[in-house]
């Protein structure tokens, strides 16, 4: 099942996504006619794991980590499916990273790996937008609009062997599978849960395979995870409407 959120003139509604519409408790809302998609959850934080694919280590000349290497994006970084990624005025090197994301369903902490499936609502897709020429991960990755997320949460998918493809301007830039992760989804969620108390809607992103090249205004980034969906966002110039 796909779970989505829609912003209507009367406020957000949430429900099951079905063929271009969101079926909520009070009826069906059509995407576009009745409102636009929101990020599919409302996290207190997005916990993001880096350096989790061997080819990324090779690309960035990183050492292999002994345990999951992570950083945090704030809620202000969220951007919905279809919304424009605004190219910041203060960078000349903007890039992308197609990542699978687990969405937490209940307040929890200190989980064993085999407990993780019971607290995960489902999976969605994130673009970890990165301003490479800035100093430090927070400056590079935690700015407004740096976490496009969506388009929905898929509740019925096994995250361990999914194909990923990312295109930029129609050109394939990423082509890999989640079985190539250095640390698996259950291991990562368990590891982070021993350091943070998760709230419903919190997100854990599992990292990205190598992502060659930059993005430019006028291009569209599309990230597809098999069995989950496709997150698509255009890149626009600073100040564009």
C-alpha positions in Angstrom: 0.0 0.0 0.0 1.1 3.5 -0.7 0.6 6.3 1.8 0.6 9.9 0.8 -0.1 13.4 2.1 -1.8 16.2 0.1 -1.9 19.9 0.8 -5.5 21.2 0.0 -7.0 24.7 0.5 -8.4 23.4 3.8 -5.1 22.0 5.0 -3.2 18.7 4.8 -4.9 15.4 4.3 -3.4 11.9 4.5 -4.4 8.6 3.2 -3.9 5.8 0.7 -2.5 6.8 -2.7 -4.5 5.3 -5.6 -4.1 6.1 -9.3 -3.5 9.8 -9.0 -5.6 10.4 -5.9 -5.4 10.2 -2.1 -8.2 8.3 -0.4 -8.7 9.8 3.1 -11.2 9.1 5.8 -13.5 11.8 4.4 -13.3 11.0 0.7 -11.0 11.0 -2.4 -8.8 13.9 -3.3 -7.2 14.2 -6.8 -3.6 15.3 -7.0 -3.4 18.5 -9.0 -7.1 19.3 -8.9 -7.7 19.2 -5.1 -4.1 19.9 -4.0 -0.4 19.1 -4.3 1.6 16.3 -2.8 3.4 17.0 0.4 6.4 15.0 1.7 4.8 11.8 2.8 5.6 12.2 6.5 6.4 14.9 9.0 9.7 14.0 10.6 11.3 15.6 13.6 14.6 14.7 11.9 16.1 13.0 8.9 19.0 10.7 9.9 21.2 10.2 6.9 24.0 7.6 6.5 26.9 8.3 4.3 29.8 6.2 2.9 27.5 3.1 2.7 28.4 1.9 -0.8 31.9 0.8 -1.8 31.8 2.7 -5.1 31.1 5.9 -3.2 34.2 5.3 -1.1 36.2 4.9 -4.3 34.6 8.0 -5.9 35.2 10.3 -2.9 38.5 8.6 -1.7 37.0 7.8 1.7 38.2 5.1 4.0 35.7 2.2 4.7 33.9 3.0 8.0 33.9 0.5 10.8 30.3 1.5 11.8 27.6 3.6 10.1 28.7 7.1 9.4 25.8 9.5 9.8 24.6 13.1 9.8 21.2 14.8 10.4 19.0 17.0 8.2 16.4 19.2 9.8 12.7 19.4 8.9 13.4 22.7 7.0 15.3 20.7 4.4 12.2 18.8 3.2 10.8 19.3 -0.3 7.9 17.5 -1.9 7.9 15.4 -5.0 7.5 17.7 -8.0 8.6 20.8 -6.2 11.6 22.8 -7.6 15.0 22.4 -6.1 16.3 26.0 -6.0 19.9 26.3 -6.8 21.5 28.3 -3.9 23.2 31.5 -4.8 26.2 30.6 -2.5 27.3 27.4 -4.3 28.7 26.5 -7.7 28.8 22.8 -7.2 25.4 21.3 -6.5 24.9 17.5 -6.7 22.4 14.8 -5.9 22.2 11.4 -4.3 19.4 8.9 -4.7 18.6 7.3 -1.3 16.2 4.7 0.1 14.5 5.9 3.3 12.8 4.1 6.1 9.9 5.9 7.8 9.4 5.2 11.5 5.8 4.4 12.6 6.0 4.6 16.4 8.1 6.2 19.2 10.9 3.8 19.9 14.6 3.5 20.9 17.3 0.9 21.6 16.1 -1.6 18.9 17.6 -5.0 18.1 18.0 -5.6 14.3 15.2 -8.1 14.3 12.8 -5.6 15.9 13.3 -3.0 13.2 10.6 -4.3 10.7 8.0 -4.0 13.4 8.5 -0.2 13.9 9.0 0.8 10.2 5.9 2.2 8.5 7.4 1.7 5.1 9.9 3.1 2.6 10.2 6.2 0.5 12.9 8.0 -1.7 15.1 11.0 -0.9 17.4 13.1 -2.9 20.3 14.1 -0.7 21.1 17.4 -2.3 24.7 18.5 -1.6 26.6 21.7 -2.1 30.0 20.2 -2.5 32.0 23.4 -2.3 30.8 24.3 1.2 32.7 23.5 4.4 31.3 20.7 6.6 28.3 18.4 6.2 25.8 20.7 7.8 26.6 23.6 5.4 26.7 21.2 2.5 23.6 19.1 3.1 21.3 20.6 5.7 20.0 23.8 4.0 16.4 24.6 3.0 15.1 22.3 0.2 18.1 19.9 0.4 15.9 16.8 1.1 13.3 16.2 -1.6 11.3 13.3 -0.2 8.5 11.1 -1.7 6.3 10.7 -3.6 4.7 8.3 -1.1 5.5 5.7 1.5 5.4 2.1 0.2 4.4 -0.2 3.1 4.9 -3.6 1.4 8.5 -3.8 0.2 11.7 -5.7 1.2 14.5 -3.1 1.2 17.4 -5.5 0.9 17.7 -6.1 -2.9 16.1 -3.2 -4.7 17.4 -1.7 -8.0 18.1 2.0 -8.0 18.3 4.3 -11.0 18.9 8.0 -11.0 18.7 10.2 -14.1 19.7 13.9 -14.5 18.3 15.6 -17.5 17.4 12.2 -18.9 20.9 10.8 -18.5 21.5 7.8 -16.3 23.8 8.8 -13.5 23.2 6.0 -10.9 22.5 2.3 -11.5 22.9 0.0 -8.6 21.2 -2.3 -6.0 20.6 -2.0 -2.3 22.3 -5.3 -1.8 25.6 -3.4 -2.3 25.2 -1.5 0.9 28.0 -1.9 3.4 25.5 -1.8 6.3 22.0 -3.1 5.8 18.8 -1.3 6.7 18.1 -3.2 9.9 21.6 -2.8 11.1 21.5 1.0 10.5 18.1 1.6 12.2 19.2 -0.5 15.2 22.5 1.4 15.4 20.9 4.8 15.3 18.1 3.8 17.8 20.8 3.3 20.5 21.7 7.0 20.1 18.4 8.7 19.4 14.7 8.2 20.4 12.7 8.0 17.2 9.3 9.7 16.8 6.6 8.7 14.3 7.4 10.0 10.9 11.2 10.2 11.5 13.3 9.2 8.5 16.4 7.1 8.1 18.2 7.4 4.8 20.6 4.5 3.9 23.1 6.3 1.6 23.7 6.4 -2.1 25.9 4.7 -4.7 28.4 6.8 -6.5 26.8 9.9 -8.1 29.0 11.4 -10.8 28.4 14.8 -12.1 26.6 18.0 -10.9 23.1 19.4 -11.6 22.3 22.6 -13.3 19.2 24.8 -13.5 16.9 23.5 -16.1 17.6 19.8 -15.4 15.3 17.3 -13.7 16.5 14.8 -11.2 14.5 11.5 -11.1 15.3 8.8 -8.6 13.6 5.4 -8.9 13.8 2.6 -6.3 12.3 -0.7 -7.5 9.0 -1.4 -5.8 8.9 2.0 -4.1 8.5 4.7 -6.7 10.1 7.6 -8.5 10.9 10.9 -6.9 11.1 13.7 -9.5 12.2 17.3 -9.0 13.3 20.1 -11.4 16.3 22.2 -10.6 15.7 26.0 -11.0 17.9 29.1 -10.9 18.1 31.2 -7.8 15.0 33.5 -7.6 13.1 31.6 -10.3 9.3 31.5 -9.9 
